[in-house]
Amino acid sequence: MDRPRTPIRSLAELAAAEAACTRCPLYRDATQVVPGEGPAKPSLLIVGEQPGDKEDLAGRPFVGPAGRVLDAALEAAGIPRAETFVTNAVKHFKHEMRGKRRLHKKPNAYEIDRCRWWLDLERGLLRPAVVVALGATAARGVVGRPVAIGKMRGTAMPLADGSRLVVTIHPSYLLHIQDREDKRVAYQRFVADLRLAATVLAEGRRPASVA
C-alpha cells in the first residue's frame, strides 16, 4: 500500500492505514505496526525513533525500558504522560537477529523519509502546540532533513504548521551510559529539555496581557 485511497479523518483510520503500509520493506519482518497512542487533542506530541522489541510485540509505543525512562523524566518535568501523545518516526521495528535475540537496528534515511508521510498525517490530525523529537531520527521525521541534536537542544524551533519543536536525546541513550555520574547528568539534562517543552506549552496557553 502506497497511500490510502480515501481521506483519513481519525486516529483509528490512520492506524488501520498504517497497518496496511508497504511503503518500505520494514513491514516484512516486524510483528505488527505500532501506531501512536494518546489523547485525540494533545497539546504535546512526543516522537521517538521506532518501536523496539517490546513495542513490536505489544503493538504499543514506549512500553519497554526506554519507555520507563521517558515516563520518569516526564513526571520529573511535571508533564502528565496521559496528556501527551507518543509515537515514532518509523512505525515498524527494524532489527537484526543475533542468535535468538532481535537487536535494534537504526532506520536509514530512505525508511525515515518514506514513513514521514504517516507522521505528517498524524500531526495534521493531532495539531499539537509543541512537538518533542527524541533523537536524530525523530527530528528528521519531523522536519524532513538531518538535524544536529547538539545545535538544536535548548531551543524551541517554530514549524510551518504553527507548532514549536524541541529536540533532545532518545531515552534509550541513557540506558547505555555506564558511569553513574555521567548518567545522572545526562538524565537531568534530558529532564531539562522536557521542562523547556512544558514551558513553551505554558507560554502558548497564557492569555495575552491587556495594555
Buried (B, 14 or more C-beta within 10 A) or exposed (E): EEEBEEEBEEBEBBBBBBBEBEBBEBBEBBBBBBBBBBEEEBBBBBBBBBBBBBBBBBBBBBBBBBBEBBBBBBEBBEBEBEEBBBBBBBBBBBBEEEEEEBEBEEBEEEBBBBBBEBBBBBBEBBEBBBBBBBBBBBBBBBBEEEBEBEEBBEEBBEBEEEBBBBBBBBBBBBEEBEEEEEBEEBBEBBBBBBBBBBBBBEEBEEEEEEE
